[in-house]
Every structure is written in C-alpha cells, then in structure tokens.
Amino acid sequence: MLKVGLCAEFQIASLVLGPSDLDPFLKDELRTETRFGFVRIKEVRRWGLSSAASQTVLLNVLQIPDQAELSRRLTLGMHRLTQAEYETIVKEMQQQAGTG
C-alpha cells in the first residue's frame, strides 16, 4: 500500500462489492468512499517505517533517481513490479523494520 510511503502488504480477498454489502454502520460512515463499490482486503503484514525510509527503499530498489520521478511514475500508473523487485522491496522493508 503506498500512500505517503510503504505501510503494509495486503491481499484482495473479494471481488468488487456494492455498498449494499456493507453493514449498516459502515454503510453510513463510508457512503462517499464506497459509492463505486469496495473490496475486502486481508492484511498480510505491516511495516513501521517512516515514509522517508520506505520511499528510500523504493528509490533504491527501482533505481529511480529522485522523489519527483517516483511521483511522476506513480501518477502515470507506471508502477508494475517484477517478481524480483517485489521480493527485494519486501526484504529491504523487513530489514529496515528489524523484522527480517
């Protein structure tokens, strides 16, 4: 998951579901966010790194010269990873977080 930095790895656990599949409390609380549907996710692992540390991992592994270029690529949807890049990112994140 990439927001400000890498925060968690997760799996999508459902197809896209409509808002009617939410329980009443969540349906009311998330009505704007779910107007186009939602997916259920299964959390796989969470990392406690700062956004700067996780972005450094991405820049290094993906061999991107700077933050502006990383942002440009993500904005354009140029963020597909090879299996080797994915495995290296996970390994680096675990080492940085002290869980590997």
ABEGO torsion letter per residue (X at the ends): XBBABBABBBBBABBBBBAAABBAAAAAAAAAAAAAEBBBBBBABBBABBAAAAAAAAAAAAGBABAAAAAAAAAAGBABBBAAAAAAAAAAAAAAAGAX
